[in-house]
Amino acid sequence: MTKEIQFPGLTEYLTPYHPYFYCINSRETAECYLAGLMMDGERKSVEPMSERVNASERVMQYFLSSALWDEQKVAAEYRRRMLMETSDPQGLLVIDDTGFPKKVVIVRVLVGNIVVHQEKRITVRSEQV
């Protein structure tokens, strides 16, 4: 697997998770996958992401479907690290939910009447102050 795209600090960030990936290739692929998720581009499926990070599409697909790693321990480590980052007694966590119209309008016909429903997508941003 070739890694040309790098995000400063990503390797160091992932180091505590290494014990939960049972193969070195899985660790490297996890880094490529996360880099692909953070990169620009609308499509976040394996094919376009593997092209953006110059990784094998087949290896990334294997990582997502069949590679052995302990999902529960990864999630527990993530929660532990986030708790450490946000547990300042003087800190304040701000959650800003902003609604904006979705591009989809659903039209239903009920007993001769046309009812139009407009959905909203909510974006949530959090920031520790």
Protein Blocks (a to p, Z undefined) as FASTA:
>chain_A
ZZfbdcehklmmmmmmmmmpcbfklmmmmmmmmmmmmpgcjblcfklmmmmnopafklmm
mmmmmpccdfklmmmmmmmmmmmmmmcfkbccdddddddddfbdcdddeehiacdddddd
dddddddZZ
